[in-house]
Amino acid sequence: MSNLSRLIRRFMGIFLLTVLTLVSCNSFVSVSNIPSPSLPTANPALTSSSTVDSKDKDADLIPDAPYIQTPTEVVLKMLEMAKVSTADQVYDLGSGDGRIVIAAAQNFGANAVGIEIDPELMRESDRSSKEAIAKTPEISDRLKFIRQDLFKADLSQATVITLYLLPKANLRVRSEILPKLKSGTRVVSHDYDFGDLSPQQVQEVKVGDRAHKIYLWVVN
Ligand SMILES: C[S@@+](CC[C@H](N)C(=O)[O-])C[C@H]1O[C@@H](n2cnc3c(N)ncnc32)[C@H](O)[C@@H]1O
């Protein structure tokens, strides 16, 4: 047998082996037919304007209060008591699913920032923001969520602070945050006060059987 025919036979053998291997591995299935893993879709409206931010990516963040939602009626009363307007920069410290931030932008025309420690609640805020922006696109550049420990947040631009924490966390807010706020900043707190610091106003909102107290202070 000539060298040429030996070469052709060897090539044919290799070719046949390759084809058989590919067939047995199902490698001929079109790649486009393989469903890709479902990835979470980013909210372009939010990500493009850096609405969701993370300041403490690697920090071990431990909440100072559990997640409990403020009912809508109470959210609206809190923002009303603080006289929130288009001129305001509202910060919700421990923003949960973002409801106070969204209401401040949607119902009162304010710029609003949510500071939240829990990454799942950040995702929930992102989803809620997306729905709110679909209904009222003009609020898209008025919302921002930052994943951060509220005690490390930069509140130098804040004119209104909203809180729904716990008595101990409120006392920390009183000693660590209140002294840094601008004069005239309104602080509203759902259910918990600042110990012996007298509020300017207290109102009660009944939702079902439960009476919710709202406290307002204005920083000197
Ligand atoms: C009672 S919920 C209030 C949620 C929302 N503000 C509302 O009123 O519906 C308290 C929130 O504060 C968050 N939180 C607790 N400690 C925090 C901290 N040190 N920094 C940022 N968020 C915190 C919790 O994860 C939770 O979402």
The ligand as an ORCA input file, in Angstrom:
! r2SCAN-3c Opt
* xyz 0 1
  C     -39.351     48.044     60.514
  S     -38.533     47.955     58.948
  C     -39.119     49.460     58.171
  C     -39.138     49.391     56.658
  C     -39.680     50.655     55.992
  N     -38.957     51.827     56.399
  C     -41.117     50.829     56.324
  O     -41.403     51.688     57.171
  O     -41.961     50.107     55.754
  C     -36.823     48.331     59.395
  C     -35.870     48.203     58.245
  O     -34.610     48.684     58.630
  C     -33.597     47.860     58.073
  N     -32.404     48.059     58.901
  C     -32.214     47.659     60.172
  N     -31.014     48.058     60.627
  C     -30.423     48.737     59.623
  C     -29.164     49.391     59.487
  N     -28.271     49.451     60.492
  N     -28.894     49.995     58.309
  C     -29.778     49.956     57.286
  N     -30.981     49.329     57.345
  C     -31.311     48.731     58.504
  C     -34.195     46.470     58.138
  O     -33.569     45.588     57.249
  C     -35.649     46.763     57.783
  O     -35.870     46.690     56.415
*
